[in-house]
């Protein structure tokens, strides 16, 4: 969502989609160059303090991850049926105890994701990659000479906020409409946000860091995926102060208005007694439908009645609608509450500098979270650029609704994930051997300079997943005994107290551990990247790209037990028929 690398898509009117050609890949490709910057960058965020010295354990989520205190070291706490142990003192030594493994994928973000199937890793030899000698060896030496062999490389990475999830749903809708998907709206990190890659929940007050590694498709390459999982959403949740800013313009007639009503209805069903609701509808004018109303419980009659009054007519005055919405939100602002402005629109308007500055200013507060803006896109003519911009400034979720079932999923089963924040200013610090070169990444920003990687926000019951492809600069440097460290730094959302959780393992440890989540992540990345790569290709070449992606999906879910991967397989199969 970051404005510095925004994909400008003016309106996404479906009649013009096929002609749109502003391809912009979000999976950064650095070739075989040293690990360095990818994407455009903004300012840096704060670091956290070390949170303790507990041990590591092998957990039922299938990956090696931090113990309760988040510090690194081998042979730490145990895991029993998916619940992690460890603690401040954590066990030590190579022979540290390990518990029984729970079901793969347990403790996921929502129930309908399905359990991950068991997977036997392909045979591989954790030895130096086989590389022909002569000219190739000389080229390797040239690449290695550019690197600093005296110390490991430290790479900083961030994806977008974990509840930014619009891109894959827009893509799905276009495929269902038998339309080509413009590469400019495809953000791979949002695909990894949207689809559920299930890890064990983190201990309260921490995040769980789970690195997984496997050989890549090309000889010599290695996939390194890092999942950063938050704690389970608290129950009961915080009381909310919600202000709806509802698009009532003529372009919302028909399906967009129906989806807008479905979204508000779904949110009303997730409310609890004591929640505060304000509501303003806007076109050329603004109508306040509710002002600081105290909800009596789910599906409050006053809220449902207000929704029924919505109709589509008139022209656009988004600025006045936002100003009125924030005016209502500030009247009932309370730093102890979850304060959100929820903009629901097809985005057929322009957001001015004043609006962007106002949204950004209101999202920060010296004593608390401020007021975050949640953007909900509806309609086939969705303006991705506008909603991406306002949610970037407002630090809230960005979701797109292609049907009423999606409204129920986002604001029912995944309500906490969309609305709440578990930690803020989170960023991955990945330490790899000096000879590793970063070939590609799903990260929105990646750099050896931390000031060029913006920290992001992580929701409860959610995970940020960063998928990387590395290539040793030379096979002669490869050493499976070398260490890889993955560290997440962050702040607590209200107190802004810094925190840090990390794990450290040898390459051999990672290659011999289970990697079920990496398998699904690889399939999701293959899907998103295939949709980008086919743009402008011949029919034969496009079908081959799609076939390669289908192979990755089938490899991750050969028995079609994962509903999400089954959906992706069906979408790719449909998309193949368009070429």
N, C-alpha and C positions, 0 to 999 in steps of 0.2 A: 504493500500500500504506500510505501514511502514515495513522496512526491518527487524526489530527485531521480527516480528511475521509472516514472509513471509511463504506462503504455497509453498513448492518446488514441482513443477510439470515439469519434464524434457520433454518438447516438445509437450505434449498432442497429440502425433500421434494417430489417431483415432483407428487404429487397436489394440492399447494397452490400450485403455481407460478402458475397463471393468476390466482388471487385476490390474489397478492402485488402491492402497489401502493406501493412506496417509491421512486418515480423520483428519480434523482439524476444529473444530467448531468455528465460529466467533461470535456466540451468547453465551456469557460466562455464565456458570451455576455455581452458588456458593452454590447450595442446600439451606439450611435454615440457613446458616452461617450469621454473621453480614455483613453488606454492606462493601466491601473491594475491594482489587485489582482484576482486571480481565485482562487477556492478559499480554504480555510483554510490557515493558515501556521504554521510552526514557526520555530526559531532559524536563524541564519545559519551559513554555513560559511566557511572561509578562502579567501582569494584567493591566486592564484599570482603568481610573478614573471615578467617578460617573458623569453621564451625565445630571442630572437634577432632578426635582422633580414633574414631571407631573403625571397625574392620569391614572388609568386603565379604560378600558371600555369593554363591551361585544360586540364583533365584528361579522361581517357577515361571517367570516371564520368558525364560529361555535365554537370557543374556547375563553377562557378568555385570554387577551393579553395586552401587555404594551401600554400605551399612547405614544404620540410622544416623550416625554422626556425619556421614558424608566424606570421611577422609579415606586416603588410599592405603593399600597394603594388601598382601595376599593372605588367604586362609583365615578370613575374619569370621563374622557371625554366620549363623545358619539360617536356612529358609525352610519352613515347613508348610507345605500346601499353598505356597504363594505368599505367605506373610513373612516379611523380612525381619531379621533380628540383627544384633550387632551391639549398638549402644556406644556410649562414650569410651568404654574400656576395650571393646571389641576383642575377639580372640586373635591370636597371632600364630605365625609359623606356617610352614608349607602344609602341615597336616591338619589345619583348622577344620573343624567339623562342618559337615554339610547336611542339609535336611532333605527330606523326600521332595521330589519335584511335583508341583501341582500341574493342573491342566494347562496346556499352552494357551496363552491369550486370556487367562483368567483376570478378572478385575478390570475389564475394559470400560470404555466410556459409555457404551449403550448396548442394550441386550441383543438387538437384532443383528449385530455384526457377525455372530457365529464364532465358534471356537476355531482357532488356527489348527490346520492339520499337521500331524507329525511329519517331519522331514528328515531324511537321512542325507547329510551333506555328500556331494560328489567326492570321489576320491581325489586327493591332491597331495602333492609333496611340498611340505613347507621348507623347501630348499630354494636357492637362487633361481629365478626364472631362466628358462633356456633361451639364450639369445645367440644368434650367429655371430661369429667373430669378424675380424677384418674391418670393413668400413663402419659397420654398426657399432663395434667396440670403440672406434675413434669418435663417433658421434656421441656415444655415452660419456666418454671422457670429457668432451667439450661441455656437455650439460652439467656434469658433476663439478667441473671447474668453476661454474658460476655460483655454486652453493658454498655456504660456510660449513665446513666439515668439523669445526671445533665445538659445535653445540647443536642440540636438537632445534628443529623449527617450531615456532609457536604461531598458530593460525587462529585468528578470531573470526567467528561466524555468527550470523543471526538470520533467521527467517523472518517473515512478517509475524505480527501478533497471532497467537495460535487460533484465535476465533475469526480470522480472515479466511473465508471459505467460499467466496462467490464463484471464482473462476471455473471449477469443475462442474458446477450446476448449470452455469451458462452454457458450457460446452455440451453437456448432456442434453439440454433443451434444444440446442441447434441441431444436434444429431437426430433427435427424435423428430424434428421438423424437416429432416433431410436437407440440411443446410451445411455448407462448409464452415469450419471453425477458424476464424482469423487468428493467426499466431499471436497477434498483439494482445489478445485478452487471456492468453494462457500463462499462468504463473504456477510453476511446478510446486513451489512450496505451499501454495493453497490446496493443491491436490493432496499433499501429505497431511495438511491440516484437516481436510474434510473427511477423508477415509480413515477408518479407525485402525490404528496400529497399536495393539493392546499391550501395555506393560503393567506390572504390579504398581499400585499406587505408592507414592512416596510416603515416608513417615511424616507425621504432622510437623509443620514448620520447615520442611526440607523439600528438595526435589530429588528424584532418582535419576542417575546418569547411567545409561546403558549403551556402551559401545559394542558393536558386532562387526565381524570382518570375514570376508570370503574372497577367494580368487574371482576376478572379473571374467567377462566373456572373452576378452582379448588376452592372449598370453602375456604375462608380466604385469597385468593390471590387478589391482586389489580394490574391492569395494569396502568402504568403512562407513557404516551408518551409526549415528549417535542419536539415541532417543533421550529426551529430557522430560520425565513424567512428573506431574504435580501430585499433590495430595488429593484425596477424595473430597468432593464438595461437602461442606459442613451441612448438617441437618439438625435443627431447622436453619434455613438460610437467613441472611440479613434481611431486615425490612427494606422495601424498595420505595424510592421516590421516582416515579416514571412520568415523563412528559412525552406524549405522542404528538408528532408534527406530521400531519397526514395530507398528502397530495390529493387535491380535489379538482384538478384541472381537467380539461376536455380530453387530453391524451390518455387519461386513466379510465376511460369508458370501457366497459366490457370486462375482459379477463383481468387486467391490472387492478381494477377496483375490487373485483371478487377476491383476488389474492390479498389485497390490502386488508379487507374485512376479515379474511381467514387468519391473517397474521395477528391482528389485534384480538380476535376471538381466542386464538391459541394462547396468547399471553395472558388474557383474562382468566383462562382456565388454570394457569400456574400461579395465580396470585393467592395471597393469604391475608387473613384479617390484619388490618393495620397498615397495609401498603397504601401509599399515596399515589393518586393518579390525576394528571392534568391532560387535557386533549385539545389541540387546536387543528382545525381543518383550514386549508388555504388554497386559493387560486389567485384571482386578482385581489381579493379581500381575505380577511381572516375571521373565523368563527370559533370562539372558545366554547367547546362542548362540555368540558369538565375543568374545574379549577380547584386544585388541592383537595380532591375528594378522597375520603378515607374509605377504603374497600372493606366490605364485610366478610369477604371470603372468595373462593373460586367462583368464576362466572357471575360476579356481582350484577344484579339487574340494571343498575344505573350505567355501568360500563357497557353492557350488552345493548342497552337502549341507545346510547350515544353512537355506537358502531352502526346501528341501523339507519342513522340519519345521513350517512355519507352518500354523496352522489357526485357524478363527474360533470363539470361544466366550467366554462371560463378559461382565461389564459393564465400564464404563469407569473407568480411573484414569490419565488423561493426565498429571497432575501427577507421580505416582510414576514413570511411564515417562520423562518428560523429565529428572527429577532423576537417574535411573539413567543415562540416556544421556549427560548432561553429565559425570557422574562418570567414566564410561569414557573420554570424549573428553579430559578434562583429564589423565588418567593418562598418555596418550601424546602430549600436546600438544608441538609443536615449532614455534617461530616461523618456521623455514625451510620448513615444510611447508604444504600446503593443508589446513587443518583445517576440517572440515565435519561438522555433525550433520544427518542427513537424516531428517526426519519424514515418514512415509508413512501417510496416514490418510484416512478419509472425513470427519473433523472433527466427528463427533458427540459432542462433549464441550465443556466450558467451560474456557477458559484463565484462571486466576486472576492476581491482581496479582503474587503471588510468582513465578509462572512467567514472566510478561512481564518483570519486573525481572531475573530470573535470565538470561533469554535475551539481554536488552539488555546486561547487564553482561559476559557472556561474549563478546559480539561485538566488544568493544574490548580492546586490549592495548597498553600503553605502548611495547612493543618490537616490535610486529608487528601482524598483522591481527586476532588473536583467533580465536574459533571462530564461524563463520557458520552459520546455520540455513537449510537448504534445505527448503521445503515442497512435498510432492507430493500433490495431491488425487486421489482415486479414488472411483468409485461415483456413482450417479445422485442420491444424497441429500447430495451434498457441501455441507459448511458453509463457504461462501466466507468468511464473516466471521472465523471462528477462524483459518483458515490464512493469510488476509491479515494478521491481527494478528501472528501469531508470526513470519512471514517479514519483516514490517516491523521488528519488534524485533530479529530475528536477522540482518538485512542480507543475506539470501541470496535465491536464486531462489524464485519461486512458479510452479509449473507444474501443469497438470491433465491427466490421462490419460483419454481417452475410449475408447481401444482399445490393443491391444498394439503396433500399428504406431507409435502416438504415443510409447510408451515407448522404442522403438528409435530414433526420430528425436531425441527430447530427450536421451537418454543415450548415443547413438551419434554420429550426424552432428553434433549440436549440443552435445556433451558439454562442451567448453571454455566455450562461451557460457553454459551453465547453471551450471557449477561454479566457474569462475575469475573473477578481477577484473583488469582492465587498468589502470583509474584509478579513484580514489575522489573523493568530494566535487566532482563535476563539475556545472557550472551554466553556462547560456548567458547572456551579457550582450549584448543586442541594442540597437544604437543606430540609431534611425530619425529621419527629419525631424520637426520639432516638430509639424507639422500632421497626422501619422498618428494615427488613432484605432483602437484594437484592438477589432474587432467580435467575434471568437471565437478560441479557441486550443485545441489539443489538450493543452497543458501541464497537469500536475496542479496546479502553482502558478505564478502569474505576477503580478509586482508591480514597481512602480518603486522599491520599498524592498527592498534585497537581504536585509535581516534577516528578511523574511517569505517567503523562498524557500529551502527546504532543498536543499542539494546532494545528488546521488545517485551511484550507482556505475555504471560502464560496463564490460562484459565484453570480452574480446578477441574479434576477428573479429565485432564487433557494432557497432551504431549506435543512438544516441538520435536520434529524429526528432521535431521540433517543428513543427507545422503551424498557421499563423496566417492570419487574414483581417483585413486593414487597410482602412480607408476614410479618405481625406483629409477633413479637416473642411470644406474648401471647394475647389472645382475651381480657383479663382483662385490658390490657393497651390501647386498642383502644379508640380513642376519636375523633369524626368527627369535633370537634371544633379546633383541632390542625392545625398548619399552614405548608404549603409547599411553598418554594420559589424556583424559577428557574431564574438563572442569567447567562447571556452570556457576557463574556469579550472578547475583540478583539482589533485589530489595523486597522487603515485605510491603504490601500495597498501601497500608494506611500509615504505619509507623515509619516506613522507609528505612528500617533497620537492615543493614547489609547482611548477606549470607553467602555461603559458598559450599558446594558439594562436588567431590571429585572421585575418580577411580583411576587406577593405573595397572596395566597388564602388559605382559610381553606379547609380541606378535603371535608366538606359538600358542599362548593361552587363548587368544581371541580366535585363532583359526580352528582350534579344537573344541571350542564351546559351541552350544547350539546357537543358531542364527535365524530362527523362525521369523522374527519381526523384520530382519533385513530382507528376507525373501519376499515378503509382501511389499516392503518399501521399494524394492527393485522393480516389482511389477507395476506399481503405481507410477514411478518415475518413467518407466518405459512407455506407459500409456500416454502420459502428458507430453513427453518428448516426441513421440510418434505423431501426435496431432500437430505439433509445430513443424516437424521435418517434412511432412507431406506437402506443405504449401509450395506450389510452383513446380512440383515434380511431375514427371510423366506418369501415366497410369500404371505402367509396369513397376517403376521405381517406388511409387507411393504404396502399391500393394505389398511390395517386399518389406518396406518399413513397417507397415501394419502387421504383416505376418511375423516379423521379429518381435514386435510388442506382444502379440498374441502368444507367442512361444514363452515369453517371460511370465505372462499371466498364468498360463497352463502349468508351468513349472512350479509356481508358487501355490497353486490350488488344483492339483491334478484330479481330485475327486469332486470338485465344485461344491465344497462344503462351506465356503465363505461367500455369503450373499453379495458382498461388495465386489469381490473379484469376479464373481459370476456376472454381475451387472457390467463391469468394465469389459469383460470378454464379449458380451452381447453388443455393447456400444462399438467396440472396435470392429466386430463382424459386420455390423450395419454400415459403419463408416467406409469399410472396404468396398462396399457396393457402389459408392459414389465416384469411384475412380475407374 
